[in-house]
Amino acid sequence: MMIPVMALVTQLVVTIADDVPRFDLEPVCHGIARQGGLDLEPNQSARQDFNSCMKSEMAIRDQLVEQWSTFKASDKSNCIGETNAGGMPSYTDLLTCLQMARDASKLNK
């Protein structure tokens, strides 16, 4: 019984890594807005509100769609899992994880 379950899990991981996931961004963007936003650049007082957070996250998702095929399937799977682990996933976290994994593998060559 364990072998079929493992085969199913493996298929799900591969399927998940085939496309950029769809995240519910509202929790993370509401959290950012409630905390007063994020500084967009050092030494600026501009704050990121809910709408600008959503817009920024969707722009990063578009970037992920363009670059998705350049990342290793194992990195995609690992980073999707890591990004979802906190319960408030964001495309910013996913892209950062994928870039770090890619850069780390370049260092090991």
N, C-alpha and C positions, 0 to 999 in steps of 0.2 A: 504494500500500500504506500510506502514511503517513496518509492521510485516514481510512480505516477504523479504524486504531489510535487516532487522536485522538478519533474519535467514541466508541469503546469506553471510553477513559479518561474522557471527559466524562460518559458515562452512569454510570460507577462513582462518580465524585465526587458526582454528584447523588444517587445511591442511598445512598451512605455518609452524606450529610448529612440524609437523610430521617428517620432514627431515631437516638436516642442510642446511641452505640457500646457494645459490651460489652468491657470491659478485663479483662485478667488482673491483678488487684490484688496477688496474692501476692508478686511480686518487690519491689514498692515498699514494701509493708507489712512484709515480712521485713527489708528494708534499714533501715527506720525503727526497727524493734524491736531489730535488732542494734546500732544506733548509740545505743541508750539512749532512743529515743523523742523526741518533740517536746514542748516546754513548751506546755501547753494554754492557759495565760494567763500574762501577765508576772508575775514574782515568785512563781510557784507551783512546787513541786517535783514535782508529779504528772507522770508520764511516760506517753506513749502507747505501748502495746504492740501486738502484732500484731492481736489481736482487736478492740481499740478502733479501730485504724486501719481495719480492714475495715468495721467498723460505721459509722465516720465517712464513709468513701468511698461506701458504699452510700446513706447519707442524702443525700449531695451528688448522687449519681446520681438519686435520687428528685426532688430539687430541679430537676435538669436536665430530667427528663422533663416536669415541670410547666411549665417555662419554654421548652422547646425550640422551640415554634412562634413565639416572640417574637424569635428570633435570625435574622439574614439567612443564607440558604443559603451565600453565599460565605464568611461568617465561620465558619460551622459547618465547612465543608470545610477552610478554612485552619487553624482551631484543632485540628481532629482530626489533621491532618497534623503540626502543630507538637507536639502532645501526644505523638504516637507516635514522634517523631524521636529522642528520647532512649533509647528501648527499654524504659522503665518508665513507661507512661502512668498517669495518675491522673485521677479525675473532678474533683479539686480544681484541677488545672492546666487542664483543659478549661473548667471554669466560669469561672475567672479570666480566661482568654484571651477567652472570649466576652463577658464583662462589659466587659473593656478595649476590645474592638473596638466594642461597642455605644456605650460612653461616648465613644470617640474620634470616632465618626461624628456624635454629637450636637454635639461641639465644632466640627466642620467646617461646621455649618449656619448 
